[in-house]
Amino acid sequence: MKIVRRVGASPVERGSVGGQACPDIFELDDGSFAVIGTDKTDILDGSLPADASRGGHERIVVITRDTLLRAKADIPDA
């Protein structure tokens, strides 16, 4: 598994002064996406809708709205 490219603007382009420890989205060589965000599993786990579940190996990660909106143009439709 390898990172192929960043999806969206870099943290610096989004206004991060140091460009470190910021949310980010990456496309992987298998077509999946990796997300760097804040782990909010403990806070949000009980709020998941009835038709959603999380495996023991999965975490609920939060990224900023700006991070996702700036990535939108780079995410393929299919």
PENOR-V697609 format. One record per backbone hydrogen bond with DSSP energy under -0.5 kcal/mol. NH is the residue of the N-H (numbers start at 0). CO is the residue of the C=O. Records with the same first field share a line. If there is no record, write none. Layout:
NH->CO / CO
This chain:
3->26
4->26
6->24
7->5
13->9
14->11
15->10
23->35
25->33
26->4
27->31
28->1
30->27
33->25
35->23
36->34
37->61
38->36
39->37 / 59
43->39
44->40
46->43
47->44
51->48
57->54
60->58
61->37
67->63
68->64
69->65
70->66
71->67
73->70
74->70 / 71
75->73
